[in-house]
Amino acid sequence: MTTLPKSTLRFWLIVMACFIGVLWIFKPILFPFLAGLAVAYFLEPVVDSLAKRKVPRWGGAIIVLSGFIFVVVSIFLLLWPLLHSQIGALINSLPEYIANLREHYLPDAQNWLAKFSPNDVEKIRDAATQSSGEAVDWISHTAQRIVSGGFAFIDAVALSILTPVTAFHVLRDWNKLTKTIDGLIPRKHYTVIRQQMTEVDLTLSGFMRGQAIVCVILGCIYSIGLTANGLKYGATVGIIAGILTIIPYVGTVFGWATSLILAMVQFDGDWLRVGLVMAVFAVGHFFEAYILTPRFVGHRVGLHPIWILFALIAGVKLMGFTGVLIAVPTAAVIGVLVRFAVSQYKASTIYK
């Protein structure tokens, strides 16, 4: 097996450190450009298929990007009235829901706490207060970092202009860009590096495009299922849960917890209807785990859900919303490099 000498590894580590430094310095203005790169990467296979049918790349880029923008805007225009009305109604109903929760479930909680000694009850209350306070602080801090990292310096107008412009130029010049990058690879280690770049591309494309399809399907399953079961605001909860499915476990946990609370309040102790609401997420999880993910994402991706979750949280913590865009690609690159390092280690005299 071909191995990379220490000098070459040192060189690439320096290049990576410089790249990270550039990202860190320019992170306030990177978001629309990274969003454009992500859109271009997502749409490139379609433009490439048109190019194989003798459509010029600039023409294919315009056609595909225009169709993508049309679909996104159409979905937004269709869903916004529903989301806006349901979210507003839910906010207005919160005081009533909180009162119902206290009326129906607070006595049961008090009876359960009565079984413990006063010292234990005080410890439980202190732990709950501390945990809730930490959760609120984390959510507010994360939201603040997202806003400051993504939109404090770039308004919505700049985002809506720079993102499609960047995506168009990247799609149009995709072959030139890839050829340039390919030409910069050291010839001596071309095969090894090219193999790892191909592995990264397979990992990214498998996850990003496949997970997007999974999110759409699950959003439809959740919103239709919750609405069919008579849960108010079920469509909004289902759509948000589907979108959050891009982050492993978060979409399912959010949808399950939110729907459970809403069902307990709205159905007033009708546990059959509460169970039917929970069954929607059980069915969605079954489809996700055994049908959708194996079909559209595949096991070859090699990105463990915990690793993706860690990468996304770290991205938000370090670089705000810009970090969300580079979290999964970074996780994919690191995962491929770690697997390569393990293979190098097993091929070395140290292991043998």
C-alpha positions in Angstrom: 0.0 0.0 0.0 1.3 3.5 -0.9 2.0 5.6 2.2 2.5 9.3 2.6 5.9 10.4 4.1 6.0 12.7 7.2 7.0 15.7 5.2 3.9 15.4 2.9 1.6 14.9 5.9 3.2 17.9 7.6 2.6 20.0 4.4 -1.1 19.0 4.2 -1.6 19.7 7.9 -0.2 23.2 7.4 -2.5 23.7 4.4 -5.5 22.6 6.5 -4.5 24.9 9.4 -4.3 27.8 6.9 -7.6 26.9 5.4 -9.3 26.8 8.9 -7.7 30.2 9.7 -9.1 31.7 6.6 -12.6 30.4 7.4 -12.3 31.7 10.9 -11.2 35.2 9.8 -13.9 35.6 7.1 -16.7 33.7 8.8 -19.0 36.8 9.1 -19.3 37.0 5.3 -19.0 33.4 4.3 -22.6 32.3 4.7 -24.1 33.2 1.3 -21.0 31.9 -0.6 -21.0 28.6 1.3 -24.8 28.3 0.8 -24.2 28.8 -2.9 -21.5 26.1 -2.9 -23.9 23.7 -1.1 -26.7 24.4 -3.6 -24.2 23.9 -6.6 -22.9 20.7 -5.1 -26.5 19.4 -4.6 -27.6 20.3 -8.2 -24.4 19.4 -10.1 -25.4 15.9 -11.1 -28.5 17.3 -12.8 -26.5 19.9 -14.7 -23.9 17.2 -15.6 -26.7 14.9 -17.0 -27.9 17.8 -19.2 -24.3 18.5 -20.4 -24.1 14.9 -21.5 -27.2 15.6 -23.7 -25.3 18.4 -25.4 -26.8 21.2 -23.3 -24.1 23.9 -22.6 -23.2 24.0 -19.0 -24.2 27.7 -18.7 -27.6 26.8 -20.1 -28.0 23.8 -17.9 -27.0 25.8 -14.9 -29.6 28.4 -15.7 -32.3 25.8 -16.2 -31.6 23.7 -13.1 -31.0 26.7 -10.8 -34.2 28.4 -12.1 -36.1 25.2 -11.5 -34.6 24.9 -8.0 -35.5 28.5 -7.1 -39.0 28.1 -8.4 -39.6 24.9 -6.4 -38.2 26.5 -3.2 -40.2 29.7 -3.6 -43.4 27.7 -4.4 -43.0 25.5 -1.4 -42.4 28.6 0.8 -45.5 30.4 -0.6 -47.6 27.3 -0.1 -46.5 26.5 3.4 -46.0 30.0 4.8 -49.8 30.8 5.3 -50.2 27.4 7.1 -47.2 27.8 9.2 -47.9 31.5 10.0 -51.5 30.9 11.1 -50.7 27.7 13.1 -47.7 29.1 14.9 -49.6 32.3 15.7 -52.6 30.3 17.0 -50.3 28.0 19.0 -48.6 31.0 20.7 -52.0 32.4 21.6 -53.1 29.0 23.0 -50.0 28.5 25.2 -51.5 30.1 28.3 -54.6 27.9 28.0 -52.5 24.8 27.4 -50.3 25.5 30.4 -53.3 25.9 32.6 -54.7 22.6 31.3 -51.5 20.8 32.1 -51.4 22.2 35.6 -55.1 21.2 36.2 -54.9 17.7 34.8 -51.4 16.5 35.6 -50.1 18.6 38.4 -52.1 16.7 41.1 -50.6 13.4 39.8 -47.1 14.8 39.9 -47.7 16.0 43.5 -49.0 12.6 44.5 -45.9 11.0 43.0 -43.6 13.5 44.8 -45.5 12.8 48.1 -43.9 9.3 48.1 -40.5 10.8 48.6 -39.0 12.4 51.7 -38.9 16.2 51.9 -35.1 16.2 51.3 -35.5 14.1 48.1 -38.3 16.3 46.9 -36.1 19.4 47.4 -33.3 17.7 45.5 -35.6 16.9 42.6 -36.9 20.4 42.5 -33.4 21.9 42.6 -32.2 19.5 39.8 -35.2 20.3 37.7 -34.8 24.1 38.2 -31.1 23.8 37.4 -31.6 21.7 34.3 -34.4 23.9 32.9 -32.2 27.0 33.5 -29.3 25.4 31.7 -31.5 24.3 28.8 -32.9 27.8 28.4 -29.5 29.4 28.6 -28.1 26.9 26.0 -31.0 27.5 23.6 -30.8 31.3 23.9 -27.1 31.2 23.5 -27.2 29.0 20.5 -29.9 31.2 18.9 -27.8 34.2 19.6 -24.7 32.6 18.0 -26.7 31.5 15.0 -28.1 35.0 14.4 -24.8 36.8 15.1 -22.9 34.3 13.0 -25.1 34.2 10.0 -27.2 37.3 9.6 -25.7 40.1 11.7 -23.4 41.1 8.8 -25.4 39.9 5.8 -29.0 40.8 5.3 -31.6 38.7 3.5 -31.3 40.7 0.3 -27.6 40.0 0.0 -28.2 36.3 0.9 -30.9 36.0 -1.8 -28.6 37.6 -4.4 -25.2 36.1 -3.6 -26.3 32.5 -3.0 -27.8 31.9 -6.5 -25.0 33.9 -8.2 -22.4 31.8 -6.5 -24.3 28.6 -7.3 -24.6 29.6 -11.0 -20.9 30.3 -11.4 -19.8 27.2 -9.6 -22.2 25.0 -11.7 -21.1 26.7 -14.9 -17.4 26.3 -14.2 -17.6 23.0 -12.3 -15.4 21.1 -14.8 -12.8 23.9 -14.8 -12.8 24.0 -11.0 -12.4 20.3 -10.6 -9.7 20.2 -13.3 -7.8 22.9 -11.5 -8.0 21.2 -8.2 -7.0 17.9 -9.8 -4.0 19.6 -11.4 -2.8 20.8 -8.0 -2.5 17.3 -6.5 1.1 16.2 -6.1 1.8 13.7 -8.9 3.8 11.4 -6.7 0.8 10.8 -4.4 -1.9 11.5 -6.9 -3.5 8.0 -6.7 -3.7 8.0 -2.9 -5.0 11.6 -2.6 -7.5 11.1 -5.5 -8.9 8.0 -3.8 -9.5 9.9 -0.6 -11.1 12.8 -2.5 -13.4 10.4 -4.3 -14.3 8.8 -1.0 -15.2 12.2 0.5 -17.3 13.0 -2.5 -19.2 9.7 -2.2 -19.8 10.2 1.5 -21.0 13.8 1.1 -23.2 13.1 -1.9 -24.7 10.0 -0.3 -25.5 11.9 2.9 -26.6 15.3 1.7 -28.8 14.3 -1.3 -30.1 11.2 0.4 -30.9 12.9 3.7 -32.7 15.7 1.9 -35.1 13.2 0.3 -35.6 11.5 3.7 -36.4 14.8 5.3 -39.1 15.6 2.7 -40.7 12.2 3.0 -40.7 12.2 6.8 -42.1 15.7 6.9 -45.0 14.5 4.7 -45.6 11.4 6.9 -45.5 13.4 10.1 -47.7 16.3 9.0 -50.3 14.1 7.2 -50.4 11.6 10.0 -50.7 14.1 12.8 -53.4 16.1 10.9 -55.3 12.9 10.1 -55.4 12.1 13.9 -57.0 15.4 14.6 -54.0 17.0 16.3 -54.2 20.8 16.1 -51.0 22.4 14.7 -50.0 18.9 13.6 -49.0 20.0 10.1 -46.6 22.6 11.5 -45.1 20.2 14.0 -44.7 17.5 11.3 -43.0 19.9 8.8 -40.6 21.2 11.4 -39.8 17.7 12.6 -39.1 16.7 9.0 -36.7 19.6 8.5 -34.9 18.9 11.7 -34.4 15.3 10.6 -31.3 16.6 8.8 -29.8 16.4 12.3 -29.9 12.8 13.6 -32.4 12.2 16.4 -33.3 15.9 16.8 -36.3 15.8 14.4 -37.8 12.7 15.9 -37.3 13.8 19.5 -38.7 17.3 18.8 -41.7 15.9 17.0 -42.4 13.2 19.5 -42.1 15.5 22.6 -44.0 18.3 21.1 -46.8 16.1 19.8 -47.0 14.2 23.1 -47.5 17.5 25.0 -50.1 18.8 22.5 -52.0 15.5 22.4 -52.1 15.3 26.2 -53.6 18.8 26.4 -56.0 18.6 23.5 -57.3 15.1 23.9 -57.9 15.5 27.7 -56.8 12.0 28.9 -58.0 10.1 25.8 -54.9 7.8 25.7 -56.1 6.0 22.6 -55.8 9.2 20.5 -52.5 10.0 22.3 -51.2 6.6 21.4 -52.3 7.1 17.7 -50.3 10.3 17.6 -47.2 8.5 19.0 -47.8 5.7 16.5 -47.2 8.3 13.7 -43.7 8.8 14.9 -43.2 5.1 15.4 -44.2 4.5 11.8 -42.0 7.4 10.6 -39.0 6.0 12.5 -39.6 2.5 11.1 -39.7 3.9 7.5 -36.6 6.1 8.2 -34.5 3.3 9.8 -35.4 0.3 7.5 -36.6 1.8 4.2 -35.7 5.4 3.6 -32.2 5.7 5.0 -30.9 2.4 3.5 -32.5 3.3 0.2 -31.5 7.0 -0.2 -28.5 7.4 2.1 -27.1 3.9 2.2 -24.6 2.2 4.6 -21.7 3.2 2.5 -21.8 6.8 3.7 -19.9 5.9 6.8 -21.1 8.9 8.9 -22.4 7.8 12.2 -25.4 9.8 13.5 -23.6 10.7 16.7 -20.6 12.0 14.8 -22.9 14.1 12.6 -24.7 15.4 15.7 -21.4 16.3 17.4 -20.1 18.0 14.2 -23.3 20.2 13.9 -23.2 21.2 17.5 -19.5 22.1 17.3 -20.1 24.0 14.1 -22.8 26.1 15.7 -20.7 26.7 18.8 -17.6 27.8 16.9 -18.9 29.6 13.8 -22.7 30.1 14.2 -25.0 29.3 11.3 -22.0 29.3 8.9 -20.7 26.3 11.0 -23.8 24.4 10.2 -23.0 24.5 6.5 -19.5 23.2 6.9 -20.1 20.8 9.7 -21.2 17.8 7.7 -18.5 18.2 4.9 -15.9 18.6 7.7 -17.2 15.5 9.4 -17.0 13.6 6.1 -13.5 14.7 5.4 -12.3 13.8 8.9 -14.1 10.5 8.8 -12.4 9.6 5.5 -9.0 10.7 6.8 -9.4 8.7 10.0 -10.3 5.6 8.0 -7.3 6.2 5.8 -5.0 6.7 8.8 -6.3 3.4 10.3 -5.6 1.6 7.0 -2.1 3.1 6.9 -1.5 2.0 10.5 -2.6 -1.6 9.8 -0.2 -1.6 6.8 2.7 -0.3 8.8 5.4 -2.3 10.6 4.1 -0.9 13.9 0.9 -2.9 13.6 2.4 -6.0 12.1 
